[in-house]
Amino acid sequence: MRLFLVRHGETVDNVAGLYAGVRDSPLTAHGVLQARRLGEHIAKHHRVTHVFSSDLQRAVFTAVKVANAQLSQRQRCDTNNGDVPETIEKLEPVPLVDLRERDFRSAEGKKFGTTHDDAETHEEMRLRAARFVQGHLVPLLASRGSETVVVVVAHGLILNSLFRVLQARFGTGPRGSEASAAWSNTGYLEAVVKAVAADTEGSNAEDSGERKTKQPQLTMTVVGVNVLRHLEGLKKTKGGIGSAQFDKRQRTMDSFFGPASKRQRVDRESGIS
C-alpha cells in the first residue's frame, strides 16, 4: 500500500488564526487552488484506489479535488494515446467522523492561544485514529492484488495521531508519542506499507528441531514528510481575495489561462459533488 496523509487546503479560520477543530470552516480561494494543484500532482504520478476524508467541508472539498483529478487524468491519457476511452468509475471519497480535527470545545472559533483545558484529549484522538486504521486500512492491507494507493485527507492534529498509530503498528522509526510530523495546507506525508519476510520460531519448532518458518510482517517506510512540490510557483491573489472564502461563482486566475474547455468547466468543478 502507498499511503498519502494529506492536510486540507487553507481555510478562512486558518487565515484568521482561530481554533477550528469541529468548527466547519470553509476553504479560501487560495485553499481551492491548493487543492486543485494537489489533485493534479497526485494524479500525474499515482492511480489512486481509495480516498478517505474527514466529514468536515474543508477536508471533503480537498478530497473531491483529489478524486476528480484522477478521473480527468485517466481520460486525458486515453485521448493522448489515441485509445478508445474506457468506462472509468468515478472515485468517491469516503467521509468519516473519526477523521475530524481535535475538538477544542470551549475554544472553538477563538484566537490561537486561548486556554482550552476542556479540549479533546490526545488519548481520545488516538482511539479515533486507531478505529480508522483497524476498520479501513487493515482490511485493504489484507487484500491481495495490484498496488493499493490510499489518500487520507484530514487535519493537522488528527493526522499526527494517525501517524503515531501507524508508526506504533507498522513503523520502523520512532514509536508512539515520539513519532511526529508537520502538515502545511495540502502538505502530505507519503509512506509505503509492505510485507517482508520475518523469522518466527515457536517453542514446538525448537523442541522438534524443525527449521524456522517465514511469516510475512507488515512494515511502514516514510518516503516524504510535508511534501509541497505541487505548490511551487503558486502565489496568493493580492487584495485579500485569496484569503477570502471561496465563491464558486468566481473564476480563478488558473481558469483564464487554461484551455477553453477548462474555462467552461470551472464553475461546475468548483462545487462539492
C-alpha positions as CSV (number, residue, x, y, z in Angstrom):
1,M,0.0,0.0,0.0
2,R,1.1,3.5,-0.8
3,L,-0.4,5.9,1.6
4,F,-0.8,9.7,1.5
5,L,-1.8,11.5,4.6
6,V,-2.9,15.0,3.5
7,R,-4.0,18.1,5.2
8,H,-6.8,20.1,3.7
9,G,-6.4,23.4,1.8
10,E,-6.2,26.8,3.5
11,T,-9.4,27.9,5.3
12,V,-10.9,31.2,6.5
13,D,-10.2,30.3,10.1
14,N,-6.5,29.4,9.3
15,V,-6.1,32.9,7.9
16,A,-7.8,34.5,10.9
17,G,-5.8,32.5,13.4
18,L,-8.8,30.8,15.0
19,Y,-9.1,27.4,16.6
20,A,-11.2,25.3,14.2
21,G,-11.5,21.7,15.2
22,V,-15.0,20.5,14.6
23,R,-16.0,24.1,13.5
24,D,-16.8,23.7,9.8
25,S,-14.5,26.5,8.4
26,P,-14.7,26.8,4.5
27,L,-11.7,26.9,2.2
28,T,-10.4,30.3,1.0
29,A,-10.0,31.0,-2.7
30,H,-6.3,30.2,-2.3
31,G,-7.2,26.9,-0.5
32,V,-9.2,25.8,-3.5
33,L,-6.2,26.4,-5.8
34,Q,-4.0,24.4,-3.4
35,A,-6.5,21.6,-3.5
36,R,-6.6,21.6,-7.3
37,R,-2.8,21.6,-7.5
38,L,-2.6,18.7,-5.1
39,G,-5.1,16.6,-7.0
40,E,-3.4,17.2,-10.3
41,H,0.0,16.4,-8.8
42,I,-1.0,13.1,-7.3
43,A,-3.0,12.1,-10.5
44,K,0.1,12.6,-12.6
45,H,2.1,10.1,-10.6
46,H,-0.3,7.6,-9.0
47,R,-3.5,5.8,-9.8
48,V,-5.4,6.3,-6.5
49,T,-7.7,3.4,-5.5
50,H,-9.3,4.8,-2.3
51,V,-9.9,8.2,-0.8
52,F,-11.0,8.8,2.8
53,S,-11.6,12.1,4.4
54,S,-12.9,13.9,7.5
55,D,-16.5,14.7,7.1
56,L,-15.8,18.5,7.6
57,Q,-16.2,20.5,4.4
58,R,-12.6,21.7,4.2
59,A,-11.4,18.1,4.0
60,V,-14.2,16.8,1.8
61,F,-13.7,19.6,-0.7
62,T,-9.9,18.8,-0.9
63,A,-10.6,15.1,-1.2
64,V,-13.1,15.7,-4.0
65,K,-10.5,17.6,-5.9
66,V,-8.1,14.6,-5.5
67,A,-10.7,12.2,-6.7
68,N,-11.9,14.3,-9.7
69,A,-8.3,14.8,-10.8
70,Q,-7.9,11.0,-11.1
71,L,-10.8,10.8,-13.5
72,S,-9.6,13.8,-15.6
73,Q,-6.0,12.3,-15.8
74,R,-7.2,8.9,-16.9
75,Q,-9.5,10.4,-19.6
76,R,-6.6,12.7,-20.8
77,C,-4.2,9.7,-21.1
78,D,-6.7,7.8,-23.2
79,T,-7.2,10.8,-25.5
80,N,-3.4,11.5,-25.9
81,N,-2.7,7.8,-26.6
82,G,-5.4,7.6,-29.2
83,D,-7.2,4.9,-27.3
84,V,-10.9,4.5,-27.1
85,P,-11.8,6.0,-23.7
86,E,-12.7,3.2,-21.3
87,T,-15.6,3.5,-18.9
88,I,-14.0,4.8,-15.8
89,E,-15.8,4.5,-12.5
90,K,-15.7,7.8,-10.6
91,L,-13.7,7.7,-7.4
92,E,-15.8,8.7,-4.4
93,P,-14.2,10.0,-1.2
94,V,-15.5,8.3,2.0
95,P,-16.2,10.9,4.7
96,L,-15.7,9.8,8.3
97,V,-16.3,11.4,11.6
98,D,-13.3,9.7,13.1
99,L,-11.0,11.8,10.9
100,R,-12.3,15.1,12.2
101,E,-9.8,17.5,13.8
102,R,-9.3,17.8,17.5
103,D,-12.4,19.2,19.2
104,F,-11.3,22.3,21.1
105,R,-14.8,22.6,22.7
106,S,-14.9,26.0,24.6
107,A,-12.1,27.4,22.5
108,E,-13.7,26.6,19.1
109,G,-13.7,29.8,17.0
110,K,-11.4,31.7,19.4
111,K,-8.0,33.1,18.7
112,F,-4.9,30.8,18.9
113,G,-3.5,30.9,22.5
114,T,-6.9,30.8,24.1
115,T,-7.0,28.3,27.0
116,H,-8.6,25.1,26.1
117,D,-8.3,22.8,29.1
118,D,-11.5,21.1,28.2
119,A,-10.4,20.2,24.7
120,E,-10.4,16.6,23.4
121,T,-7.5,14.7,24.9
122,H,-4.7,13.1,22.9
123,E,-5.9,9.6,24.1
124,E,-9.4,10.3,22.7
125,M,-7.8,11.3,19.4
126,R,-5.6,8.2,19.4
127,L,-8.6,6.0,19.8
128,R,-10.3,7.6,16.8
129,A,-7.2,7.2,14.7
130,A,-6.9,3.5,15.8
131,R,-10.5,2.8,14.9
132,F,-9.9,4.2,11.4
133,V,-6.8,2.1,10.9
134,Q,-8.4,-1.1,12.1
135,G,-11.7,-0.5,10.3
136,H,-10.5,0.8,7.0
137,L,-6.8,0.4,6.3
138,V,-6.2,-3.0,7.8
139,P,-8.8,-4.7,5.5
140,L,-7.1,-3.1,2.5
141,L,-3.7,-4.3,3.6
142,A,-5.1,-7.8,3.9
143,S,-6.3,-7.8,0.3
144,R,-4.1,-9.2,-2.4
145,G,-3.6,-7.9,-6.0
146,S,-2.3,-4.7,-7.6
147,E,-0.9,-1.9,-5.6
148,T,-3.4,-0.1,-3.3
149,V,-2.9,3.7,-3.3
150,V,-4.8,5.4,-0.5
151,V,-5.3,9.1,0.1
152,V,-6.5,10.2,3.6
153,V,-7.5,13.9,3.7
154,A,-7.9,15.3,7.2
155,H,-6.4,17.8,9.6
156,G,-3.0,18.5,11.2
157,L,-3.5,17.2,14.7
158,I,-5.6,14.1,13.9
159,L,-3.1,13.3,11.1
160,N,-0.3,13.4,13.7
161,S,-2.4,11.0,15.9
162,L,-2.9,8.8,12.9
163,F,0.8,8.8,12.0
164,R,1.7,7.8,15.6
165,V,-0.8,4.9,15.5
166,L,0.6,3.7,12.2
167,Q,4.2,4.0,13.5
168,A,3.3,2.0,16.6
169,R,1.8,-0.7,14.5
170,F,3.9,-0.9,11.3
171,G,6.7,1.6,11.6
172,T,10.5,1.1,11.8
173,G,11.3,4.5,13.3
174,P,10.2,6.3,16.5
175,R,7.1,4.8,18.1
176,G,4.1,6.2,19.9
177,S,4.4,9.7,21.3
178,E,7.9,10.0,19.9
179,A,6.6,9.9,16.3
180,S,5.8,13.4,15.0
181,A,5.3,15.2,11.7
182,A,4.1,18.5,10.4
183,W,1.5,19.4,7.8
184,S,1.1,22.7,5.9
185,N,-2.1,23.2,4.0
186,T,-2.3,20.4,1.4
187,G,1.1,19.2,2.5
188,Y,1.3,15.4,2.6
189,L,3.2,12.6,4.2
190,E,3.9,9.7,1.9
191,A,4.5,6.2,3.2
192,V,4.8,2.7,1.8
193,V,3.4,-0.3,3.8
194,K,4.6,-3.7,2.6
195,A,5.0,-7.2,3.7
196,V,8.5,-8.5,4.5
197,A,9.5,-12.0,5.5
198,A,10.2,-12.4,9.2
199,D,11.7,-15.3,11.1
200,T,9.4,-16.7,13.7
201,E,10.3,-19.6,15.9
202,G,7.7,-21.3,18.1
203,S,8.5,-23.5,21.1
204,N,7.3,-26.6,19.3
205,A,9.7,-26.0,16.4
206,E,12.5,-25.5,18.9
207,D,11.7,-28.8,20.6
208,S,11.4,-30.8,17.4
209,G,14.4,-29.2,15.7
210,E,12.3,-28.0,12.8
211,R,13.5,-25.2,10.5
212,K,12.3,-21.7,11.3
213,T,9.2,-20.7,9.3
214,K,8.9,-17.5,7.4
215,Q,5.8,-15.4,8.0
216,P,5.0,-12.0,6.4
217,Q,5.3,-8.9,8.6
218,L,4.0,-5.5,7.6
219,T,6.4,-2.6,7.8
220,M,5.9,1.1,7.0
221,T,8.6,3.3,5.4
222,V,8.1,7.0,5.3
223,V,9.3,8.5,2.0
224,G,8.2,12.1,2.3
225,V,7.0,14.5,5.0
226,N,5.0,17.7,4.4
227,V,5.6,17.4,0.7
228,L,4.6,20.7,-1.1
229,R,6.1,20.3,-4.6
230,H,2.6,20.8,-6.1
231,L,2.5,24.4,-4.7
232,E,5.7,25.6,-6.4
233,G,5.0,28.9,-8.2
234,L,1.5,29.3,-6.7
235,K,1.0,32.8,-5.3
236,K,-1.9,34.1,-3.3
237,T,-4.1,36.6,-5.1
238,K,-3.5,40.1,-3.7
239,G,-6.0,42.5,-2.2
240,G,-7.4,40.0,0.3
241,I,-9.2,38.0,-2.4
242,G,-7.0,34.9,-1.9
243,S,-7.7,34.9,1.8
244,A,-11.5,35.3,1.4
245,Q,-13.9,32.5,1.5
246,F,-14.1,30.8,-1.9
247,D,-17.1,31.7,-4.0
248,K,-17.8,29.1,-6.7
249,R,-19.3,31.8,-8.9
250,Q,-15.9,33.5,-9.2
251,R,-13.2,32.4,-11.7
252,T,-9.7,31.7,-10.5
253,M,-6.6,33.0,-12.3
254,D,-5.9,29.4,-13.5
255,S,-9.2,29.4,-15.4
256,F,-8.3,32.4,-17.5
257,F,-5.1,30.8,-18.8
258,G,-6.3,27.2,-19.3
259,P,-7.9,25.7,-22.4
260,A,-11.4,26.8,-23.4
261,S,-12.9,23.5,-22.2
262,K,-11.3,24.1,-18.8
263,R,-12.7,27.6,-18.6
264,Q,-16.2,26.2,-19.4
265,R,-15.9,23.6,-16.7
266,V,-14.6,25.9,-13.9
267,D,-17.9,26.8,-12.4
268,R,-19.1,23.2,-12.4
269,E,-15.9,21.8,-10.9
270,S,-15.7,24.3,-8.1
271,G,-18.5,22.9,-6.1
272,I,-18.5,19.8,-4.0
273,S,-20.1,16.8,-5.8
